[in-house]
Amino acid sequence: MTEYLRDSPAVARSYCPVCEPDADPTREILDVHWCVAHAPVWSGADDGVVTVGAIPSGSAEAGGEDNRRWCEILHRELPQAKAAGRRPARPRRRPNPEQGASSR
């Protein structure tokens, strides 16, 4: 049976730095959440200077593209000509207990 862990309760208190300038992060855990009146401006003069672009790689992991390449190398199928030319592994010979240790 699968046990699911319950979410832990939030230990941080939300606060707006402008509304509560005297909030002390050494006495309690604070999580910055700007109120509507004091929210930072998101469309400033410098926003046009910075370019943001997303490069879809098909993976949500950091380094996922490199991992995919290694996976393709390690798990690739061999061409039929190479696979047909390989010899099957020889079965191991088991020692015969009746012959004794001297004949090995």
Secondary structure as GFF3:
##gff-version 3
##sequence-region A 1 104
A	DSSP	beta_strand	13	15	.	.	.	ID=ss1
A	DSSP	beta_strand	30	32	.	.	.	ID=ss2
A	DSSP	three_ten_helix	36	38	.	.	.	ID=ss3
A	DSSP	three_ten_helix	45	48	.	.	.	ID=ss4
A	DSSP	alpha_helix	64	74	.	.	.	ID=ss5
A	DSSP	alpha_helix	80	85	.	.	.	ID=ss6
###
